[in-house]
Structure formats: C-alpha cells, structure tokens
Amino acid sequence: MNLTQIHKVYFIGIGGIGMSALARYFAFINKAVGGYDKTESPLTQELANSGIDIHYTDDMNAVSGEFKNDPEHTLVVYTPAVSSNHSEYQYFLNNGFTIKKRSEVLGLITKDSFCLAVAGTHGKTTTSSILAHLLKETGVKMTAFLGGISEDFNSNFLLEGTDYSVVEADEFDRSFMQLTPNVACVTSMDADHLDIYGDAEELERTFVDFTKRLKPGGKLFVRNGLPLEGLTYGIEDNSDYCIRNIKIERGTYIFDLETPDLKLDGVEFSKPGRHNLLNGLVAFAMAMQTGSPPHRLAEALSTFKGVQRRFSYRIKNEDFIFIDDYAHHPTEINAVFEAISEMHPNKKVLAVFQPHLFSRTRDFADAFAKSLSQFDNVLLLDIYPAREEPLEGIDSKWLLDKIKSSNKKLISKEQIISEIKSQNPEVLITMGAGDIGLEVVKIKKEMSYAD
C-alpha cells in the first residue's frame, strides 16, 4: 500500500490510545480524518476539538460521505477490539476499501525511518515516553507514537521530524510482528494475554520472533535475566548498562550510570520505583544509538516529568498523597507497592484496584491476591470487561476472598470517595487499566482540601 495515494483515513475505534496517536499523525500530514468509537472520552473530545469528525453509534448513516464513497483514496484502520460483525467494519470490508489493523499501519509509517521500538509486557509506555523526551531534548528529529499521555508533551503523539521514530512494540494480538526496528528493547516477558497466546511459553517464543525482526546491524537491549541474547541493562549487577550507588534525596534518585564505554556520576531521575529506574536506563541506552551526546542525555533524564496514570502524583503534601497508576498485572502492582514503600515508608496506605478483563483475573487470581495482600487496606471494584463477556464464577468477590489484607472490601465506583474519606489514608493509590482513570479527577476534586 502506498500511503501517498491515500487522502482520507477512517478509524474504527478512534478513541484508543494507539489509534488516537495515528489519527493525530494523519491529521498532522493533512489527510482527512474521521472515525467511530463506542463512547466519548477526553481523548475523543480532544480529537474532535482539533477538527476530526467522530461519532459514537455503529451506523453507516453517521459516516461522512467523503469517507464511505471513495474506496480508492480512503484507508480504513481498525483495532482488534472491534468485533468482526461491526456494521461499519462489514461495510468497508465488502465495498472495496483498503482495511488495515493499527499495527500494520504503524509498521508502514515507520519502516523507512530509523525505528526505535520498546517491547515488553510492562514498562512500554513509560520507557518510550522517556526515550521520546530524551531525543527531543537532544535535538533528534523524530516522530513518537506513545501508549499514554506524556506529561512532557501533554500528548501521545509527537512529530519533530521523520528521520527517526519511537514506537511501542505491543505484544497484544502479536502486533509487534509488523515492525522492523533498528533498535529495540525488551523490558519484561511476564505471562499475560493468555487469551491470545494460550500459555507463557508461546508468549516467550513470540518475543523471540520479534527480536529476529531487527534490521541488519540492529541492536537489542534486554533487561538482565531475561532469556534473550542482547546488550543487557540492570541495577547493581554485571549488565552492559548498569546503575550503581543509588541514593534518594528529596524524592529523587541520584546514581552512577555505567555503559561499556563511559561512566556518568550523579545522574538524577525523579520517577519513583526501581522499575522506572530500569525504564530510564534502557531509554538512555537506546537514545545513545542515535548519536546523542551521553552527558546531554543524562541531563534530559533529570527533567523527565512522567506519563499520565504511571505512578502519577495527583495530590502530594505532608498530610496526604494521592497516586494514580495504570497497573493491571500482579507484577505491576508489586512494582507500585515497592515504589510506595521506598518513597513513602511507614505511611498508612489505601489501595483501590479495578481488575481488568475476566480472563486476566482468572489466569492470575492467586498472583493478584498475593500482590494486593501486601497493602493493609484494599478497596476492590468490579472487573472491567473491556472486550470480553463475563466468565462464570469469575468476579471480584471471588478475587476478594483470596486477598489476605486485614481491611478489604468490595465496593462500587459510587462508593469510592466516601470509603476513602472514612478510612482517611496517608497515601491513596488507585490502580487499573479500565475506566477507573475517569474517577481520578473526581477523587482529586473531593480530596482537594488536602492539596
């Protein structure tokens, strides 16, 4: 497919974080852009405010004629979350339109650039956002497609140039097999998406297959300990790229950073959690492959603000701290707990968690219970179904019974604020990949007396 022959791009599922970044890209290069999504959201509102035509009913009568009457010059992009019996999808499929998955289009856009791809079951969004920040600060002309809203750019999309591209290599639906990166990293390979892969071994095999898609002469960075061949990165170990001598001052990490060729002393990084230190380290290592000066990259690390819903401080003062995080896997919940324990020791912590997907809750129930049991106080919401239908016997009450916290409770979203106030925590953490993020603004507003 020749993208220069495409004048119009229509998105089915335009409100997804990855889809919306592509929509911004095509609008930026002056293509006509429109789309459908199931529900209105802050993302779709922003797209609509920028002039993109969006509707929220699965109805071809709601689709503008410029998209549905010109199959020769219109590209239709869809997300795997869209059902195959979606009426708009069926119309475009049966009327001669070019239809591509989001991952295929991302592969087409980036294949002729120097592509830096971030893979892993955890850490993709933060790592790619740090990488984009480092490259922007050091003057690299690149396009970045991010899986979250960068607090540095206030967007999930950045276009500074087309020589380089920064992308998340998403393992869901094997999407990353559409990419051909020059530089890639793998942050983690914990079992996940077993509804797609069946078992952890197949997931690992697919990650291995992804690493083979590197262009000739490409470089692969691997977190130390993963069963992959590549340049390693780690903390206080024998890695090729290593962080040593960590100190914490005023909530900021200060450390030494060693590469195969040099050592940088007194590097600073402000995102809490050792997992975020690792994300920053591999972003630094990848950015070095563009020729950016290491000392300037180290300076840029110290100014990284963060990503919305990735250990994001929403309220932070001496009396009350409110943190919001996207954590939706036991490994991610463990990382959040460790970060809170390191940065805010001996504080009374209340965790509010919304499980994401019935299948994920089923597959990792015992691990979820173990990770949540680390918190003394837990409020559990109903499972967010996303693309799934309910599974018999799998619900939040079933998960709650497995949690060993002394103070645990199943609540509705309407009860969140009253429960928080009644428990009066010193640290509040909200976690989940569903619509719990929409509750964060309400919580902050109600708890603003503490801000």
C-alpha positions in Angstrom: 0.0 0.0 0.0 1.3 3.4 -1.0 0.3 6.0 1.7 0.9 8.9 -0.7 -2.1 7.7 -2.6 -4.3 7.8 0.5 -6.1 11.1 1.0 -8.6 10.1 3.7 -8.3 7.9 6.8 -11.2 6.5 8.7 -10.7 4.8 12.2 -13.0 2.2 13.7 -12.1 2.6 17.4 -10.5 6.0 17.1 -10.6 6.7 20.9 -8.0 4.0 21.7 -4.7 5.4 22.9 -2.7 3.9 20.0 -5.4 4.7 17.4 -5.7 8.3 18.5 -2.0 8.8 18.1 -2.3 7.5 14.5 -5.3 9.8 13.9 -3.2 12.8 15.1 -0.4 11.7 12.7 -2.6 11.6 9.6 -4.3 14.9 10.6 -0.9 16.5 11.0 0.2 15.5 7.5 -3.1 17.0 6.1 -5.1 13.8 5.4 -8.9 14.0 6.0 -9.5 12.0 9.2 -12.7 10.7 10.8 -13.8 7.8 12.9 -16.1 5.9 15.2 -15.8 5.0 18.9 -18.2 3.3 21.3 -18.0 6.0 23.9 -17.0 9.6 24.2 -13.8 10.2 26.2 -11.3 13.0 26.9 -9.2 11.6 24.0 -12.1 11.7 21.5 -13.1 15.2 22.7 -9.6 16.4 22.0 -9.6 14.8 18.6 -13.0 16.4 17.8 -11.8 19.8 19.0 -8.9 19.6 16.5 -11.4 19.2 13.7 -11.7 15.4 13.4 -15.2 14.1 12.6 -16.2 11.5 15.3 -19.5 9.7 16.1 -20.5 7.2 18.7 -23.1 5.0 17.0 -22.3 2.0 14.8 -24.3 3.3 11.9 -23.1 4.0 8.3 -25.6 6.9 8.1 -23.4 8.7 10.6 -20.3 8.3 8.5 -19.5 11.3 6.3 -19.8 10.7 2.6 -16.2 11.7 1.9 -15.1 8.5 3.7 -17.8 6.0 2.6 -17.9 6.9 -1.1 -14.3 6.9 -2.1 -12.7 3.4 -1.6 -9.8 4.3 -4.0 -8.4 7.0 -1.8 -9.6 6.0 1.7 -7.7 3.9 4.2 -9.7 2.2 7.0 -7.9 1.5 10.2 -9.4 -0.8 12.9 -8.4 -2.1 16.3 -8.6 -5.8 17.2 -11.0 -4.8 20.0 -13.7 -4.2 17.3 -16.0 -7.1 16.6 -15.9 -8.6 13.1 -19.7 -8.2 12.9 -19.4 -4.4 13.5 -21.6 -3.0 10.7 -19.2 -0.2 9.7 -16.4 -2.7 9.5 -18.5 -5.0 7.4 -19.5 -2.1 5.0 -15.8 -1.2 4.4 -14.8 -4.8 4.1 -17.5 -5.6 1.4 -17.1 -2.4 -0.6 -13.5 -2.5 -1.9 -11.8 -0.4 0.8 -8.2 -0.9 2.0 -8.6 -2.1 5.6 -5.6 -2.4 7.9 -5.0 -3.1 11.6 -3.5 -0.3 13.6 -0.2 -2.4 13.9 0.1 -2.8 10.2 -0.3 1.0 9.6 2.3 1.7 12.3 4.7 -0.7 10.6 4.2 1.0 7.2 4.7 4.5 8.6 7.9 3.6 10.5 9.6 1.1 8.1 11.6 3.7 6.2 12.7 5.6 9.4 15.4 4.7 12.0 12.9 2.9 14.2 13.4 2.6 18.0 10.9 0.0 19.3 10.1 -0.7 23.0 8.7 -4.1 23.8 7.8 -5.9 27.0 4.7 -6.9 29.0 5.3 -4.0 31.4 7.1 -0.6 31.0 6.5 0.1 27.3 4.7 3.4 27.7 7.0 4.9 30.3 10.1 3.7 28.5 9.0 5.0 25.1 7.9 8.3 26.7 11.3 8.8 28.4 13.0 7.9 25.1 11.0 10.4 23.2 11.7 13.1 25.8 15.5 12.3 25.6 15.5 12.6 21.8 13.5 15.8 21.8 15.8 17.4 24.4 18.9 16.5 22.4 17.5 17.7 19.0 16.8 14.4 17.3 14.2 14.8 14.5 11.7 12.1 15.3 8.1 11.0 15.4 6.8 9.3 18.5 3.7 7.2 18.9 3.1 6.6 22.6 0.7 4.4 24.5 -0.1 7.1 27.1 -0.2 10.9 27.5 3.3 12.2 28.1 3.3 14.9 30.8 6.3 16.5 28.9 4.3 16.9 25.7 0.7 16.6 27.0 0.1 14.2 24.1 0.5 10.6 23.0 2.0 11.9 19.7 5.0 14.0 18.8 6.2 15.0 15.4 9.6 16.7 15.3 10.7 15.1 12.1 10.6 11.8 10.2 14.2 10.6 10.2 13.7 8.6 13.5 10.6 7.0 15.0 9.8 5.9 18.6 7.1 3.2 18.9 5.7 0.8 21.4 6.1 -2.8 20.2 2.8 -4.2 21.5 2.6 -7.9 22.1 -1.2 -8.0 22.2 -2.5 -9.8 19.2 1.1 -10.2 18.1 1.0 -6.6 16.8 4.8 -6.0 17.2 5.4 -8.6 14.4 4.5 -5.8 12.0 7.6 -3.7 13.0 11.1 -3.8 11.6 13.2 -1.8 14.1 16.8 -0.6 14.0 17.0 -0.6 17.8 14.7 -2.5 20.2 14.5 -3.4 23.8 12.6 -6.0 25.8 11.7 -4.8 29.3 9.9 -7.9 30.5 8.2 -11.1 29.4 5.8 -12.0 32.2 2.9 -14.1 31.3 0.0 -12.0 30.0 -2.6 -12.0 27.2 -3.1 -15.8 27.7 -6.4 -15.4 25.9 -4.2 -14.7 22.8 -1.2 -16.9 23.4 -2.6 -19.8 25.4 0.5 -20.2 27.6 3.6 -18.3 28.8 5.9 -20.4 26.6 4.1 -19.3 23.4 4.3 -15.7 24.6 8.1 -16.0 25.1 8.5 -17.7 21.7 6.8 -14.8 20.1 9.0 -12.3 21.8 12.0 -14.2 20.4 10.4 -14.0 17.0 10.0 -10.2 17.4 13.7 -9.8 18.2 14.5 -11.5 14.9 12.7 -8.7 13.1 15.5 -6.2 13.8 17.0 -4.8 10.6 20.5 -6.0 9.7 23.0 -4.5 12.1 20.3 -3.6 14.6 20.8 -3.6 18.4 18.7 -5.3 21.0 18.7 -4.3 24.7 17.4 -6.8 27.2 16.7 -6.5 30.9 19.3 -8.6 32.7 17.9 -12.0 33.5 15.6 -12.4 30.5 16.2 -15.4 28.3 17.2 -13.4 25.3 20.5 -12.5 23.6 21.3 -8.8 23.6 23.0 -6.0 25.4 21.9 -6.2 29.0 20.8 -3.5 31.4 20.3 -3.7 35.2 20.9 -2.3 38.7 23.9 -3.2 40.7 24.8 -6.2 38.6 27.1 -7.2 35.7 25.0 -5.6 33.0 26.4 -3.9 30.0 24.5 -0.8 31.0 24.2 -0.5 34.8 23.0 1.8 37.5 25.1 1.8 40.7 25.4 3.7 44.0 21.8 4.8 44.3 20.8 7.5 46.8 17.4 9.1 47.3 17.3 12.8 48.1 14.1 14.8 48.3 12.2 12.1 46.4 14.8 12.0 43.6 17.2 9.1 42.7 20.8 10.1 42.3 23.1 7.4 40.9 26.1 6.5 38.7 25.4 5.2 35.2 27.9 2.9 33.6 28.0 1.9 29.9 30.5 -0.3 28.1 32.5 2.9 27.2 31.9 5.5 29.9 30.7 6.3 33.4 28.5 9.2 34.4 28.4 10.3 38.0 25.5 11.9 39.9 22.8 11.3 37.3 19.3 12.3 38.6 15.9 10.8 37.9 12.6 11.6 39.6 10.1 8.9 38.8 9.7 6.6 41.8 10.3 2.9 41.7 13.3 0.7 40.7 11.2 -0.4 37.7 11.2 3.2 36.5 14.9 3.5 37.0 15.3 0.5 34.7 12.9 2.1 32.2 15.1 5.3 32.3 18.3 3.3 31.9 17.2 1.4 28.8 15.7 4.6 27.2 19.1 6.2 27.8 20.9 3.3 26.2 18.6 3.3 23.1 18.9 7.1 22.7 22.7 6.7 22.6 22.3 4.8 19.4 21.1 8.0 17.6 24.4 9.7 18.3 23.1 12.0 21.0 25.8 13.1 23.5 25.6 11.0 26.7 26.1 14.0 29.0 23.1 15.8 27.4 21.0 12.6 27.6 21.8 12.4 31.3 20.7 16.0 31.8 17.5 15.2 30.0 16.8 12.2 32.2 16.6 14.6 35.2 13.9 16.7 33.6 11.5 13.9 32.6 8.1 14.7 34.1 6.3 11.4 33.6 3.2 9.8 31.9 -0.3 10.2 33.0 -1.5 7.2 35.1 2.1 5.9 35.5 2.8 6.5 39.2 1.3 9.9 38.8 1.1 12.1 41.8 -2.3 13.8 41.8 -2.0 15.3 45.3 1.2 15.5 47.2 1.7 17.3 50.5 2.8 16.5 54.0 -0.6 15.2 55.1 -2.0 13.4 52.1 -0.6 11.8 49.0 -2.7 10.6 46.1 -1.1 8.5 43.4 -2.7 7.0 40.2 -1.3 4.1 38.2 -2.2 2.0 35.2 -1.1 -1.2 37.0 -3.3 -4.1 35.8 -1.0 -7.1 36.3 0.4 -8.6 39.5 4.0 -7.7 38.6 3.0 -4.1 38.1 1.1 -4.0 41.4 4.2 -5.3 43.1 6.3 -2.6 41.5 3.8 0.1 42.7 3.9 -1.3 46.2 7.7 -1.3 46.2 7.9 2.2 45.0 5.5 3.5 47.6 7.4 1.6 50.3 10.7 3.1 49.2 9.4 6.7 48.7 6.8 6.9 51.5 7.9 4.4 54.2 5.7 3.8 57.3 2.7 5.5 55.8 -0.9 4.3 56.1 -1.7 3.2 52.5 -5.1 2.5 50.9 -5.2 0.7 47.6 -8.2 1.0 45.2 -8.0 -1.6 42.4 -10.2 -2.3 39.4 -9.4 -5.7 37.8 -9.2 -5.6 34.0 -10.6 -8.5 31.9 -12.3 -11.6 33.2 -9.7 -13.8 31.6 -6.7 -12.0 33.1 -8.4 -12.1 36.6 -9.0 -15.8 36.1 -5.5 -16.6 34.9 -3.6 -14.6 37.6 -6.1 -14.7 40.5 -3.6 -16.1 43.1 -0.9 -13.7 42.0 -3.3 -10.8 42.1 -4.3 -11.8 45.6 -0.7 -12.1 46.7 0.3 -8.7 45.3 -2.8 -6.9 46.7 -2.3 -8.6 50.1 0.8 -6.5 50.6 -1.4 -3.5 51.2 -3.0 -3.3 54.6 -6.1 -1.6 53.2 -7.7 -2.7 49.9 -10.9 -1.5 48.1 -11.8 -3.7 45.1 -14.1 -2.7 42.3 -15.9 -4.9 39.8 -14.0 -6.4 36.9 -13.8 -4.0 33.9 -14.8 -6.3 31.0 -13.3 -4.3 28.1 -13.6 -6.6 25.0 -14.8 -9.6 27.0 -18.1 -11.3 28.1 -18.4 -12.4 31.7 -17.0 -15.8 32.7 -19.0 -17.9 35.1 -17.6 -17.9 38.6 -15.0 -15.2 37.8 -15.9 -11.9 39.6 -14.4 -9.5 42.1 -16.0 -11.2 45.1 -14.2 -14.4 44.2 -10.9 -12.4 44.0 -11.6 -10.6 47.2 -11.9 -13.8 49.1 -8.4 -14.7 48.1 -6.9 -11.4 49.4 -5.3 -11.7 52.9 -5.4 -8.0 53.8 -6.8 -7.2 57.3 -9.0 -4.5 55.8 -10.6 -5.4 52.5 -13.9 -4.5 50.9 -15.7 -4.8 47.6 -17.3 -1.5 46.6 -18.9 0.3 43.6 -17.4 3.3 41.9 -20.1 5.4 43.5 -18.7 4.5 47.0 -15.0 5.3 46.3 -14.9 8.8 47.7 -17.0 8.0 50.8 -14.8 5.0 51.6 -11.6 7.0 51.1 -12.8 9.7 53.5 -13.9 7.1 56.1 -10.5 5.4 56.0 -8.5 8.7 56.0 -5.3 7.2 54.5 -1.9 9.0 54.4 -1.3 7.5 50.9 -4.0 6.7 48.4 -3.2 4.6 45.3 -5.7 3.9 42.5 -4.8 1.2 40.1 -6.3 -0.4 36.9 -6.5 -0.2 33.1 -10.2 0.2 32.9 -12.4 3.3 33.4 -11.1 3.9 37.0 -8.9 6.6 35.4 -12.1 8.6 34.9 -12.7 8.6 38.6 -9.3 10.2 39.3 -10.5 13.8 38.6 -13.5 13.3 40.9 -11.3 11.9 43.7 -8.8 14.8 43.4 -11.6 17.4 43.4 -13.2 15.8 46.5 -9.9 15.4 48.3 -8.5 18.8 47.3 -8.8 20.0 50.9 -5.6 18.1 51.4 -3.8 19.6 48.4 
